[in-house]
Amino acid sequence: MRKMIQKMIRSLRHIFFFVVVIGLLSAGLVVWVSRMVHQKVDRYIYADPTEIPANPVGMVLGAEIIKNSIPSEALAYRLSAGVTLFQDGKVNVLLMSGDGRKPDYNEVEVMAGYAEKAGVPASAIREDPAGLRTYDSCLRAKEQFGLHTLTIITQKDHLLRAVYTCRQLGVEAIGFVAPDFSNGSLFDYTYDAYLLREKLALVLAWFQVNEGVD
């Protein structure tokens, strides 16, 4: 019995050591990718609407909606930022890219309605209901909408990944920072969990857009 317990303890130590090593390697990868991406795209991200260059199209990335009618706080901030760029003449068209697959959950319709109520004419709004992920939004901006330049509007941490993804896919994207949402929820994430999710998603995006790249 004693030998069995000792064997179990040794096994647990090995497992613990393995978990610690994997955790350290993962943390190192997150830090390395984040640093690489920051070096590539920081100069393309703007927080001041008076400083951002003009582009024909601004793409607002979708987020959670409530009861299929109300933008979440995060999405409302993105839409408000997009409207500001339109009113300032920094973009001529707003492309709403999000999940519009279901009649009872349609982000892009809610996004378009919000922008219209804020004074953006319907003729200056485009909808992409198949922007299910950031990668999809960037790829479709290029392949479905024929865009080679683009202004992306979303929160800062998400913007880093979005601008990087679009530029790696061949779209000369710049980004405009929407205000961060409060410590509430977005798709049932607390704000801190959202930030962690974005760091992990950035690593996945890096592998996705660099797959096969020498």
C-alpha positions as CSV (number, residue, x, y, z in Angstrom):
1,M,0.0,0.0,0.0
2,R,2.8,2.4,0.9
3,K,4.6,1.7,-2.4
4,M,1.4,2.3,-4.3
5,I,0.9,5.7,-2.5
6,Q,4.5,6.7,-3.3
7,K,4.0,5.7,-6.9
8,M,0.9,7.8,-7.1
9,I,2.7,10.8,-5.6
10,R,5.5,10.5,-8.2
11,S,2.9,10.3,-11.0
12,L,1.1,13.4,-9.6
13,R,4.4,15.2,-9.5
14,H,5.1,14.3,-13.1
15,I,1.7,15.5,-14.1
16,F,2.1,18.7,-12.2
17,F,5.5,19.4,-13.8
18,F,4.0,18.7,-17.2
19,V,1.1,21.1,-16.6
20,V,3.5,23.8,-15.4
21,V,5.8,23.4,-18.4
22,I,2.8,23.6,-20.8
23,G,1.4,26.6,-19.0
24,L,4.7,28.5,-19.2
25,L,5.2,27.6,-22.9
26,S,1.6,28.7,-23.6
27,A,2.1,32.0,-21.7
28,G,5.4,32.6,-23.6
29,L,3.7,32.0,-26.9
30,V,0.9,34.5,-26.1
31,V,3.5,37.1,-25.1
32,W,5.6,36.5,-28.2
33,V,2.6,36.6,-30.7
34,S,1.2,39.7,-29.0
35,R,4.5,41.5,-29.3
36,M,4.9,40.5,-33.0
37,V,1.4,41.7,-33.8
38,H,1.8,45.0,-31.9
39,Q,5.0,45.7,-33.9
40,K,3.1,45.2,-37.1
41,V,-0.1,47.0,-36.6
42,D,0.2,49.6,-33.8
43,R,0.9,52.3,-36.3
44,Y,-2.3,51.6,-38.1
45,I,-4.6,52.0,-35.1
46,Y,-6.1,55.4,-34.2
47,A,-8.1,56.7,-31.3
48,D,-8.6,60.3,-32.4
49,P,-11.1,60.8,-35.3
50,T,-9.3,63.9,-36.4
51,E,-6.1,62.0,-37.0
52,I,-7.3,58.9,-38.8
53,P,-7.0,58.9,-42.6
54,A,-10.1,58.8,-44.6
55,N,-11.2,55.6,-46.3
56,P,-14.3,54.8,-48.5
57,V,-15.6,52.1,-46.2
58,G,-15.6,51.6,-42.4
59,M,-16.4,48.1,-41.2
60,V,-18.1,47.8,-37.9
61,L,-17.6,44.3,-36.4
62,G,-20.6,42.7,-34.8
63,A,-21.2,41.7,-31.2
64,E,-23.9,40.5,-28.9
65,I,-27.5,41.9,-29.3
66,I,-30.2,41.6,-26.7
67,K,-33.7,40.3,-27.6
68,N,-32.9,40.7,-31.3
69,S,-33.3,44.5,-31.0
70,I,-30.9,46.1,-28.6
71,P,-27.1,46.3,-29.2
72,S,-25.0,45.2,-26.2
73,E,-22.9,48.0,-24.7
74,A,-19.8,46.8,-26.6
75,L,-21.7,46.9,-29.9
76,A,-23.3,50.2,-29.2
77,Y,-19.9,51.8,-28.6
78,R,-18.7,50.3,-31.9
79,L,-21.7,51.6,-33.8
80,S,-21.4,55.1,-32.2
81,A,-17.7,55.2,-33.2
82,G,-18.6,54.2,-36.8
83,V,-21.3,56.9,-36.9
84,T,-18.8,59.5,-35.7
85,L,-16.4,58.6,-38.5
86,F,-19.2,58.8,-41.0
87,Q,-20.4,62.2,-39.8
88,D,-16.8,63.5,-39.8
89,G,-16.3,62.4,-43.4
90,K,-13.7,59.8,-42.5
91,V,-15.7,57.0,-44.2
92,N,-18.5,57.2,-46.8
93,V,-20.1,53.8,-46.2
94,L,-20.5,51.7,-43.1
95,L,-20.3,47.9,-43.6
96,M,-22.0,46.1,-40.8
97,S,-20.4,42.6,-40.5
98,G,-21.8,40.1,-38.0
99,D,-24.1,37.2,-37.5
100,G,-27.3,37.5,-39.4
101,R,-28.1,33.9,-40.0
102,K,-31.3,33.6,-37.9
103,P,-34.6,35.5,-38.0
104,D,-34.6,35.7,-34.2
105,Y,-30.9,36.8,-33.9
106,N,-29.7,39.2,-36.6
107,E,-26.8,41.4,-35.5
108,V,-26.5,43.2,-38.8
109,E,-30.1,44.3,-39.0
110,V,-29.9,45.7,-35.5
111,M,-26.6,47.4,-36.4
112,A,-28.0,49.0,-39.5
113,G,-31.1,50.2,-37.6
114,Y,-29.0,51.8,-34.9
115,A,-26.9,53.6,-37.5
116,E,-30.0,54.9,-39.4
117,K,-31.5,56.2,-36.2
118,A,-28.2,58.0,-35.6
119,G,-28.5,59.8,-38.9
120,V,-26.7,57.6,-41.4
121,P,-28.7,57.2,-44.6
122,A,-29.7,53.6,-45.6
123,S,-27.8,54.2,-48.9
124,A,-24.6,54.5,-47.0
125,I,-25.0,51.2,-45.1
126,R,-24.0,47.7,-46.3
127,E,-24.7,44.5,-44.5
128,D,-22.6,41.3,-44.3
129,P,-24.7,38.7,-42.4
130,A,-22.0,36.1,-42.8
131,G,-19.3,37.9,-40.8
132,L,-19.5,35.1,-38.1
133,R,-15.8,35.5,-37.1
134,T,-13.2,38.2,-37.4
135,Y,-11.4,36.1,-40.0
136,D,-14.7,35.7,-42.0
137,S,-15.3,39.5,-41.9
138,C,-11.9,40.3,-43.2
139,L,-11.9,37.6,-45.9
140,R,-15.4,38.6,-47.1
141,A,-14.5,42.3,-47.1
142,K,-11.9,41.4,-49.7
143,E,-13.5,38.6,-51.7
144,Q,-17.2,39.5,-51.5
145,F,-17.1,43.3,-51.3
146,G,-13.9,43.8,-53.3
147,L,-12.3,46.0,-50.7
148,H,-8.5,46.7,-50.8
149,T,-8.5,49.4,-48.2
150,L,-10.7,49.5,-45.1
151,T,-11.2,51.2,-41.7
152,I,-12.2,48.7,-39.0
153,I,-14.2,49.8,-35.9
154,T,-14.2,47.8,-32.7
155,Q,-12.6,47.8,-29.2
156,K,-8.9,48.2,-28.9
157,D,-8.0,44.6,-28.0
158,H,-10.2,43.2,-30.7
159,L,-9.0,45.8,-33.1
160,L,-5.4,44.5,-32.8
161,R,-6.5,41.1,-34.1
162,A,-8.8,42.4,-36.7
163,V,-6.4,44.8,-38.3
164,Y,-3.6,42.2,-38.3
165,T,-5.9,39.6,-39.9
166,C,-7.1,41.9,-42.6
167,R,-3.7,43.1,-43.5
168,Q,-2.3,39.5,-43.6
169,L,-5.2,38.7,-46.0
170,G,-4.2,41.5,-48.3
171,V,-6.5,44.3,-47.2
172,E,-4.8,47.6,-46.3
173,A,-6.7,48.0,-43.1
174,I,-6.5,50.7,-40.4
175,G,-8.4,50.7,-37.2
176,F,-10.5,53.1,-35.1
177,V,-10.8,52.4,-31.4
178,A,-14.3,52.2,-29.9
179,P,-14.6,52.7,-26.2
180,D,-14.2,49.7,-24.0
181,F,-17.4,48.3,-22.4
182,S,-17.8,48.1,-18.7
183,N,-17.1,45.1,-16.5
184,G,-20.4,43.6,-17.6
185,S,-20.7,40.7,-20.0
186,L,-20.3,40.1,-23.7
187,F,-21.5,36.6,-24.8
188,D,-21.5,35.7,-21.0
189,Y,-17.8,36.8,-20.6
190,T,-16.8,39.1,-17.8
191,Y,-14.5,41.9,-19.1
192,D,-11.4,40.3,-17.7
193,A,-12.4,37.0,-19.3
194,Y,-13.0,38.8,-22.6
195,L,-9.5,40.2,-22.5
196,L,-8.0,36.7,-21.9
197,R,-10.2,35.4,-24.7
198,E,-8.8,38.1,-27.0
199,K,-5.2,37.2,-26.2
200,L,-5.8,33.5,-26.9
201,A,-7.8,34.4,-30.1
202,L,-4.9,36.5,-31.3
203,V,-2.6,33.5,-31.1
204,L,-5.1,31.4,-33.1
205,A,-5.5,34.2,-35.6
206,W,-1.7,34.4,-36.0
207,F,-1.5,30.7,-36.8
208,Q,-4.5,30.9,-39.1
209,V,-3.3,33.7,-41.3
210,N,0.4,32.6,-41.3
211,E,-0.3,28.9,-42.1
212,G,2.0,27.9,-44.9
213,V,3.8,31.3,-44.9
214,D,7.5,31.0,-45.2
